[in-house]
Amino acid sequence: MDRSGIDNILAQLQATSALTSGVNKQTEDNEAVKVNFNETLKAAIDKVNDAQQTAGQLSRDFVSGESNTDLHEVMISLQKANVSFQSMVQVRNKLVTAYQEIMNMQV
């Protein structure tokens, strides 16, 4: 994941947080930010999947010797895939915890 992707996800998470707390985040031109949670989550999962697929392909290429893939490139892509996967797991854990708290609320 590149830096702009991380900044984009952080901005989306902050906007989502503001929306769930009842506060609308305003953009520079005074328009309310609209965030679709499903699309944001799907995009994040797709990026994690892409990182996993890229790391797997680079690893297979390196092992088979088919391309000029360097070991450090393979290791970096594997670490990026691992970090993005671990981040996704943490987000999932937070969502499950939030869901359980909501379900335990008395109406």
Buried (B, 14 or more C-beta within 10 A) or exposed (E): BEEEEEEBBEEBBEBBEBBEEEEEBEEEEEEEBEBEEEEBBEBBBEBBBEBBEBBEBBBEBBEEEEEEBEEEEBBEBBEBBEEBBEBBEEBEEEEEEEEEEEEEEEE
